Amino acid sequence: MALDPATLGAVALRDLIASGALTAEAATSACLKRIAETEPQLQAWAYVDGENAIARARALDARRKAGAAVGLLHGVPVGIKDVIDTAGMPTQYGSPLAKDRVPQTDAQLVARLRAAGAVIIGKTVTTELAFLQPSGSRNPHDPARTPGGSSAGSAVAVASGQVPLAVGTQTGGSVIRPASYCGTVGFKPSFGLIGRTGVLPQSPFLDTVGGFGRTIEDVALLVQAMAGHDPQDDATEMWPVPRLLDAAGQQPPLPPLLALVNLPGVESVMADAMSELQGALGDRVHRVDLPPAFTEAEPARRRINFAEMAKCYYSFERRGAAQLSTQMRDALEEGKQILARDYLAALDWRRVLNAGIAELLTRCDALLCPAATGPAPLLSDNTTGSAAMNGTWTLCGVPAITLPLMCSDEGMPMGVQLIGRRGDDARLLRVASWLMSRMAETDEAEQRRVG
């Protein structure tokens, strides 16, 4: 069966492989072919392990033919951000200070992916130590623009059809923003849903694992496969893994009510697009202002991030500060200057702000806001873009999802972000599915009218 990996999502691919209509080897080969064709321009990969990926796919095909049980991700190719350990495969954090680092064990989430039947294609490009220094990756919609950061390679790999799924991490906006810039679905689940053993720690209070896919069902599948208690990560708890894939395929019993959050810093093109979206949704959306306390969210998140980064990255600084970017050195210096009193006070804001979110969600099913301030900036701006639309939700630990519903006049993607209550990831996915369906119906009606 001929396969164009740019046209199939992970769920569709998995079902074809499980039915025998397609082999895991054919799916993997198609992804590797696509990478070979597009990688010189896009630079999404730090390392591609084609030989072992094909061997793994063949073993999975043999298992299915033998009648053995297949996993949640059987035969599906996946990219892993290069801050996440993979046994026998380089994990170099986007920094020369980790050159030639090859871990001997998988991160817990990678072990879960393998157990679910995933084919690990390789490591996707990250910014330096998952911070703000731009990487070499290019936006597939316009190579003159950034794909965002720090999960740049993962977003590019999915958006360009190189793989159907890729894993990222978010400490500020590093899943949601690249998904918006590159036109994919990006899902940052609730803090603590996915264990982080084997993931480079930058800010343990904030670091959250998430993923990229082509559909809501795809990211639900990926996150469900990675989720679960991690004995070495105190942020996780011993609760059953939520059935996220089932939730993503469901519509809410009643049409949801959304609260469109007014946030400062939105570019005019994004503001206009959000107004159009509000008009299309009619009485299912109303505008709200966040409580005044939310003005403290980004300063608190920054204090936590920089103070913890100064501690977590001390070993890199000690080994070779001269090999760190100026931006990284400045951030580490700022982190060292933060008083313990101010750091501890910043930690308290998660509880305070989540009380405000809970109050808003008594009157609606999800919060709605832009996933980024606007379309992807030009590479010449030397930035990965602003996380102004994301950092508050990362601090709060609540689930957030990007939906590729809008574009600029130049045709660049712009995502919509939905935010839910912490721990209520399944409900958020149902609301997201409703919104995608609602907008698809609106588009079809408009096309019929114009036609």
C-alpha positions in Angstrom: 0.0 0.0 0.0 1.4 3.4 -1.0 1.7 5.8 1.9 2.0 9.5 2.1 3.0 10.2 5.7 1.8 13.8 5.3 -1.8 12.6 4.9 -2.3 10.2 7.8 -2.6 10.9 11.5 -1.3 8.5 14.2 -4.7 6.9 15.0 -5.5 6.2 11.3 -1.9 4.9 10.8 -2.2 2.6 13.9 -5.5 1.2 12.8 -4.2 0.4 9.3 -1.2 -1.4 10.8 -3.3 -3.3 13.3 -5.7 -4.5 10.6 -2.9 -5.7 8.4 -3.7 -3.2 5.6 -0.3 -1.6 6.2 3.0 -2.8 7.8 4.9 -0.9 10.4 7.9 -1.3 8.2 6.2 0.5 5.3 5.0 3.3 7.6 8.5 3.7 9.0 10.1 3.7 5.6 7.7 6.3 4.3 8.6 8.6 7.3 12.3 8.1 6.7 11.9 8.9 3.0 10.0 12.1 3.9 12.7 13.1 6.3 15.4 12.6 3.7 13.5 14.7 1.2 12.7 17.6 3.5 15.4 17.6 6.3 18.0 19.6 4.4 15.7 22.6 4.3 13.8 22.1 7.6 16.5 20.8 10.0 14.1 19.2 12.4 16.3 16.4 13.6 19.4 16.2 15.8 19.7 12.5 15.1 17.8 10.0 12.9 18.2 6.3 13.8 16.8 4.8 10.5 18.5 1.4 10.8 17.2 0.6 14.2 13.8 2.1 13.4 13.4 -0.3 10.5 14.5 -3.3 12.6 12.0 -2.3 15.3 9.2 -2.0 12.8 10.0 -5.4 11.3 9.9 -7.0 14.8 6.5 -5.3 15.4 5.2 -6.7 12.2 6.3 -10.2 13.1 4.6 -9.8 16.5 1.3 -8.9 14.9 1.5 -11.7 12.3 2.2 -14.2 15.1 -1.1 -13.1 16.7 0.4 -11.5 19.8 -1.3 -8.5 21.4 -0.5 -5.1 20.0 0.0 -1.9 22.0 -1.7 1.5 21.9 0.9 2.8 19.5 1.8 -0.4 17.6 4.0 0.5 14.6 3.5 4.3 14.9 6.7 6.4 14.2 7.5 9.0 16.9 10.1 11.7 17.3 11.6 12.5 20.7 12.8 15.9 21.8 16.5 16.0 22.4 16.2 16.7 26.1 14.7 13.3 26.7 16.9 10.2 27.3 16.9 7.4 24.8 19.0 4.3 25.4 21.8 3.9 23.0 20.8 7.1 21.1 22.5 10.5 21.5 20.7 13.0 23.8 22.7 16.2 23.7 20.3 18.9 24.9 21.0 21.2 22.0 24.3 22.2 23.6 28.0 21.5 22.9 28.4 20.8 26.6 26.5 17.6 26.1 28.3 16.5 22.9 28.6 12.8 22.5 26.3 12.1 25.5 24.6 8.7 24.9 22.4 7.6 27.8 22.2 3.9 28.7 18.6 3.9 29.8 15.4 5.3 28.4 13.5 8.1 30.1 10.4 6.6 31.7 8.1 8.1 29.1 10.2 6.7 26.3 10.0 3.2 27.9 6.2 3.6 28.0 6.2 4.6 24.3 8.2 1.5 23.4 6.0 -0.7 25.5 3.0 0.7 23.6 4.6 -0.3 20.3 6.0 3.0 19.1 8.8 3.2 16.6 11.3 5.8 17.9 12.7 7.4 14.7 15.2 9.7 16.4 15.8 12.9 18.3 14.2 16.2 17.3 16.0 19.5 17.6 15.7 21.6 20.7 17.0 25.0 21.5 20.0 25.3 23.7 19.1 23.5 27.0 15.4 24.0 26.1 15.7 27.7 26.6 15.4 30.7 24.3 18.4 30.7 22.0 17.0 30.0 18.5 17.8 26.6 17.0 18.5 25.8 13.4 15.0 24.5 12.6 12.9 26.2 10.0 9.1 26.7 9.9 7.7 24.4 7.2 5.2 27.0 6.0 7.9 29.6 5.5 11.6 28.7 6.0 12.3 32.3 6.6 10.3 32.1 9.9 10.9 30.5 13.2 9.0 27.3 14.2 9.2 28.6 17.8 11.0 27.0 20.7 12.1 25.1 22.6 10.3 22.0 21.1 11.1 23.4 17.6 12.1 20.2 15.9 9.1 18.2 17.2 6.6 20.8 15.8 8.4 20.9 12.5 8.6 17.1 12.1 4.9 16.7 12.6 3.8 19.8 10.6 6.0 18.7 7.6 4.7 15.1 7.6 8.0 13.6 8.7 6.4 11.8 11.6 2.8 11.6 12.8 3.7 12.2 16.4 6.5 13.9 18.3 7.2 14.6 22.0 8.0 18.0 23.4 8.4 19.7 26.8 7.0 23.0 28.1 8.4 25.3 30.9 6.9 28.5 29.4 5.2 28.0 26.1 7.4 25.4 24.3 4.6 23.0 23.1 1.7 25.4 22.6 3.5 28.1 20.8 5.4 26.0 18.3 2.2 24.1 17.5 0.5 27.5 16.8 3.4 28.7 14.6 3.6 25.4 12.6 -0.1 24.6 12.3 -0.3 21.4 14.3 -2.3 20.3 17.3 -0.2 20.7 20.5 -1.3 19.3 23.9 0.3 20.2 27.2 -1.5 18.0 29.7 -1.9 18.7 33.4 1.3 19.0 35.4 2.2 15.6 36.8 0.3 13.5 34.3 3.5 12.3 32.6 6.6 11.4 34.6 9.8 13.2 33.9 12.5 10.7 35.0 15.2 10.9 32.3 14.0 14.4 31.0 16.5 17.3 31.4 15.3 19.3 34.4 15.2 23.0 33.8 12.6 24.1 36.3 11.0 21.1 38.2 8.1 23.1 39.4 7.1 24.0 35.8 8.6 21.4 33.4 5.7 19.5 31.7 5.9 16.9 29.0 3.5 17.2 26.0 3.2 16.4 22.4 2.4 17.2 18.8 0.0 15.5 16.3 -2.2 16.2 13.4 -5.5 15.7 15.2 -6.9 15.9 18.7 -7.2 12.1 18.8 -3.5 11.8 17.8 -2.2 13.9 20.7 -4.6 12.2 23.1 -3.2 8.8 22.0 0.3 10.0 22.5 -0.2 11.5 25.9 -2.3 8.5 27.1 0.6 6.2 26.1 3.1 8.3 28.1 1.0 9.0 31.2 1.2 7.2 34.5 2.9 7.2 37.9 6.6 7.7 37.9 8.2 6.4 41.2 11.1 8.9 40.8 8.9 11.9 40.0 7.0 13.3 43.0 4.8 15.4 40.7 3.0 12.2 39.6 0.4 10.3 41.6 -0.7 6.7 41.7 -4.0 7.2 39.9 -5.4 5.3 36.9 -4.4 6.8 33.5 -7.3 8.7 32.1 -8.9 7.4 28.8 -7.9 10.4 26.8 -8.3 8.8 23.4 -11.9 7.8 24.1 -12.6 11.4 25.4 -11.1 12.9 22.3 -13.5 11.0 20.1 -16.5 12.1 22.0 -18.7 15.2 21.8 -19.9 16.9 25.0 -23.5 16.1 26.0 -24.4 19.8 25.5 -22.7 22.4 23.4 -19.9 23.9 25.6 -19.7 27.5 26.8 -16.3 29.1 26.3 -14.8 32.1 28.1 -12.7 34.2 25.7 -9.9 35.6 27.9 -8.6 39.1 27.3 -4.8 38.9 27.4 -2.4 41.8 26.8 0.2 41.7 24.1 -1.8 40.2 21.3 -0.9 41.4 17.8 -3.6 43.0 15.7 -3.8 40.2 13.2 -4.4 37.7 16.0 -6.9 40.0 17.8 -8.9 40.3 14.5 -8.8 36.6 14.0 -10.1 35.9 17.5 -12.9 38.4 17.0 -13.9 36.5 13.9 -13.8 33.3 15.8 -16.0 34.8 18.5 -18.5 35.9 15.8 -18.6 32.4 14.4 -19.3 30.8 17.8 -22.1 33.2 18.6 -23.7 32.7 22.0 -21.3 29.8 22.9 -18.5 32.3 23.8 -18.3 35.4 25.9 -15.4 37.6 26.8 -13.9 37.8 30.3 -11.1 39.6 32.1 -8.9 37.6 34.3 -8.9 38.6 38.0 -6.3 41.3 38.9 -4.1 38.7 40.6 -3.2 37.2 37.3 -0.9 40.2 36.6 1.5 38.5 39.0 1.5 35.2 37.1 4.3 35.9 34.6 6.7 37.6 37.1 6.2 34.7 39.5 6.7 32.1 36.7 9.9 33.8 35.6 11.3 33.9 39.2 10.6 30.2 39.6 12.0 29.3 36.2 15.2 31.3 36.5 15.9 30.4 40.1 15.5 26.7 39.5 17.4 26.9 36.2 20.4 28.5 38.0 20.4 25.5 40.3 19.7 22.8 37.6 22.2 24.2 35.1 25.0 24.9 37.5 26.9 21.9 36.3 26.8 23.2 32.7 27.9 26.6 33.7 30.8 25.2 35.8 32.0 22.9 33.0 31.9 25.6 30.3 30.2 28.9 30.7 32.0 30.2 27.6 30.1 27.6 25.5 26.7 28.9 26.7 24.9 31.6 24.7 24.8 35.1 26.1 21.1 34.7 26.6 21.6 31.7 28.7 24.4 33.2 30.8 22.3 36.3 31.4 19.3 34.1 32.6 21.5 32.1 34.9 23.0 35.3 36.4 19.4 36.6 37.0 18.5 33.3 38.6 21.4 33.6 41.1 20.2 37.0 42.2 16.7 35.9 43.2 16.2 35.8 47.0 14.9 32.6 48.6 12.1 34.7 50.1 10.9 35.8 46.6 11.3 32.3 45.1 9.2 30.7 47.8 6.6 33.4 47.6 6.3 32.8 43.8 5.5 29.1 44.4 2.4 30.1 46.3 0.9 31.7 43.2 -0.1 28.3 41.6 -2.6 27.7 44.4 -4.0 31.3 44.3 -4.3 31.4 40.5 -5.9 28.0 40.2 -8.6 29.2 42.6 -9.3 32.0 40.1 -9.4 29.6 37.2 -11.7 27.3 39.1 -14.1 30.2 39.7 -14.1 31.1 36.0 -14.8 27.5 35.1 -17.9 27.3 37.2 -19.5 29.5 34.5 -18.0 27.9 31.4 -16.5 24.6 30.1 -13.1 25.9 29.1 -11.1 29.1 28.7 -10.3 30.3 25.2 -7.4 32.5 24.1 -4.7 32.8 21.4 -2.0 30.1 21.4 0.6 32.8 20.5 0.7 36.6 20.2 0.6 36.3 16.4 2.1 34.3 13.5 5.7 33.1 13.6 8.3 35.8 13.6 11.0 36.0 11.0 14.3 34.2 11.7 16.0 37.6 11.3 14.3 38.8 14.5 16.5 36.3 16.3 13.7 35.1 18.6 11.6 32.0 19.1 8.6 34.2 19.8 6.8 35.3 22.9 5.3 32.9 25.5 3.0 35.6 26.8 -0.1 33.6 26.0 1.2 30.4 27.6 3.3 31.0 30.8 0.3 31.6 33.1 -1.2 28.2 32.3 2.1 26.5 32.7 2.6 28.0 36.1 -0.9 26.8 37.1 -0.3 23.3 35.8 -3.6 23.2 34.0 -4.1 21.4 30.6 -3.9 23.4 27.4 -4.3 22.5 23.8 -3.6 24.3 20.5 -6.0 24.0 17.6 -4.8 25.1 14.1 -8.0 27.1 13.2 -6.7 30.4 11.8 -4.1 31.9 9.6 -2.6 35.3 8.8 -3.0 37.2 5.5 0.3 35.7 4.5 -1.0 32.2 5.0 0.9 31.5 8.3 -0.8 29.3 10.8 -2.2 30.8 14.0 -3.5 28.6 16.7 -6.4 28.9 19.2 -5.7 27.7 22.8 -8.2 26.0 25.1 -7.5 25.7 28.8 -9.2 23.5 31.3 -9.1 22.7 35.0 -6.1 20.9 36.3 -6.7 17.1 36.2 -9.7 17.5 33.9 -7.8 16.7 30.7 -10.4 14.4 29.3 -13.1 17.1 29.5 -10.8 19.6 27.8 -10.3 17.2 24.9 -14.0 16.7 24.5 -14.5 20.5 24.3 -11.6 20.7 21.8 -13.3 18.1 19.6 -16.5 20.1 19.7 -14.8 23.3 18.7 -13.0 21.6 15.8 -16.3 20.1 14.6 -18.2 23.4 15.0 -15.6 25.3 13.0 -15.5 22.7 10.3 -19.3 22.9 9.9 -19.0 26.8 9.8 -16.4 26.5 7.0 -18.5 24.1 5.0 -21.5 26.3 5.3 -19.5 29.3 4.1 -18.1 27.3 1.2 -21.6 26.3 0.2 -22.8 29.9 0.4 -19.9 31.2 -1.7 -20.2 28.4 -4.2 
